[in-house]
Amino acid sequence: MADLFRVRPFAEQDREALEAIYRECRAEAAWLPPAAREDSDFARDTAGETLFVAVRSDDHPLGFLSVWAPDRFIHHLYVRSELRGRGIGKALLGSLSTRLPMPWKLKCLTANDAALAFYASQGWSKVSSEVGEEGPYFVLEKSQ
C-alpha cells in the first residue's frame, strides 16, 4: 500500500472515523440481515471493549478491531472496503499477540465467505457452529 500504517490503541479523536467505517462496512455486508445492516451503533456495539486502530502515517483510521478482553473474544474487525487485502486486518490481529493471551475466539457468520477465508488464512480453526439473531455462525479460535 502506498501509505504505511501502524496499529495503536483507540483514542477519542478516532470515534467519528470508526463510526463511519463501522456503518459503511455493515451497510455493504450483504451477508447480514437487512435489520442488522440498518441498526449499526458503534458506541453501543463496542461498549466496554478494548479497541485498536490501524492508522496511516497521518493518523487517519483505516480499520479497527474491538475485543472483549476478559474472554479474549474479538467482537469486531472492520477495514475500509477499498483497503482490504493490503494486510491491515492481519496487522490488527497481529497487534494482539503482545496484548492479549491466547487462545482468542470470535464468531463469524457462515454466509460471510470472505471473512471465513481470511481467518482460515490466518490460522483460525472452526470449533463450533451455532445460530444467533443474525443467522448461523461459526465460533473460530486461534491458539498458536
C-alpha positions in Angstrom: 0.0 0.0 0.0 1.3 3.5 -0.8 0.7 4.7 2.8 2.4 2.9 5.6 0.2 2.1 8.5 0.5 1.1 12.2 -1.8 -0.2 14.9 -2.3 1.7 18.1 -4.9 1.8 20.9 -8.1 3.7 20.3 -8.1 7.4 21.1 -11.3 9.5 21.5 -10.4 11.5 18.3 -10.9 8.2 16.4 -14.6 7.9 17.3 -16.1 9.7 14.3 -14.0 7.9 11.7 -14.5 4.5 13.4 -18.3 5.1 13.5 -18.2 5.8 9.7 -16.1 2.7 9.0 -18.5 0.6 11.1 -21.6 2.0 9.4 -20.1 1.7 5.9 -18.9 -1.9 6.3 -22.1 -3.1 7.8 -24.2 -1.3 5.2 -22.4 -3.1 2.4 -22.4 -6.5 4.2 -24.9 -8.5 2.0 -24.4 -11.5 4.3 -26.1 -9.6 7.2 -29.9 -9.5 7.6 -31.2 -6.1 6.5 -32.3 -5.1 10.0 -28.8 -5.7 11.3 -27.3 -3.6 8.5 -29.6 -0.7 9.4 -29.1 -1.0 13.2 -25.4 -0.3 13.4 -24.5 1.7 16.5 -20.7 1.8 17.1 -20.9 3.1 20.6 -23.5 0.5 21.8 -21.9 -2.4 19.9 -18.3 -1.7 21.3 -19.3 -0.6 24.8 -16.8 -1.9 27.4 -14.5 -3.3 24.7 -10.8 -2.6 24.1 -10.3 -1.1 20.6 -7.2 -1.0 18.4 -7.0 1.2 15.3 -4.9 0.8 12.1 -3.9 4.3 11.0 -2.0 5.9 8.2 1.1 7.9 8.8 -1.1 11.0 9.2 -3.1 9.1 11.9 -6.2 8.7 9.8 -8.0 5.4 10.7 -8.2 2.7 8.1 -9.8 0.0 10.2 -10.3 -1.3 13.7 -10.6 -4.3 16.0 -12.5 -4.5 19.2 -12.0 -7.2 21.8 -13.8 -8.2 25.0 -10.6 -8.8 26.9 -11.9 -10.8 29.8 -13.0 -13.6 27.4 -10.2 -12.9 24.8 -13.1 -12.6 22.4 -12.7 -10.5 19.2 -16.0 -8.9 18.6 -15.4 -6.6 15.6 -12.8 -6.4 12.9 -13.5 -3.9 10.1 -11.3 -2.5 7.4 -12.5 0.1 4.8 -13.6 -1.9 1.8 -11.3 -0.2 -0.7 -8.3 -1.1 1.5 -9.0 -4.8 2.1 -6.3 -7.2 1.0 -3.4 -4.9 2.0 -2.5 -6.5 5.3 -4.5 -4.2 7.6 -6.7 -6.9 9.1 -3.7 -9.2 9.5 -1.8 -6.3 11.3 -4.8 -5.6 13.6 -5.0 -9.3 14.6 -1.2 -9.5 15.0 -1.2 -6.5 17.3 -3.0 -8.6 19.9 -0.1 -11.0 20.3 1.6 -8.8 22.8 -1.6 -7.5 24.4 -3.9 -10.5 24.9 -3.0 -14.1 25.8 -4.3 -16.9 23.5 -6.4 -18.6 22.8 -8.6 -16.0 21.1 -12.1 -16.6 19.9 -14.6 -14.9 17.6 -17.9 -15.5 15.8 -18.2 -15.3 12.0 -21.5 -15.7 10.2 -21.4 -18.7 7.9 -22.6 -16.5 5.0 -19.5 -14.3 5.3 -17.3 -16.3 2.9 -14.6 -13.6 2.5 -14.1 -13.3 6.3 -14.1 -17.1 6.8 -11.4 -17.4 4.1 -9.4 -14.6 5.7 -9.5 -16.2 9.2 -8.6 -19.6 7.8 -5.6 -18.0 6.0 -4.5 -16.6 9.4 -4.6 -19.9 11.1 -8.0 -19.8 12.8 -10.0 -23.0 13.3 -13.7 -23.7 13.5 -14.5 -25.0 16.9 -18.4 -25.0 16.8 -21.4 -23.8 14.9 -24.4 -22.1 16.3 -27.4 -19.9 15.3 -27.8 -16.3 16.5 -30.0 -13.3 15.9 -28.1 -12.6 12.6 -28.1 -16.2 11.4 -25.9 -19.3 11.6 -22.3 -18.7 12.6 -19.1 -20.5 13.4 -17.1 -19.9 16.5 -13.4 -19.7 15.5 -10.4 -20.0 17.7 -6.7 -19.1 17.3 -4.4 -20.8 19.8 -0.9 -20.5 18.5 
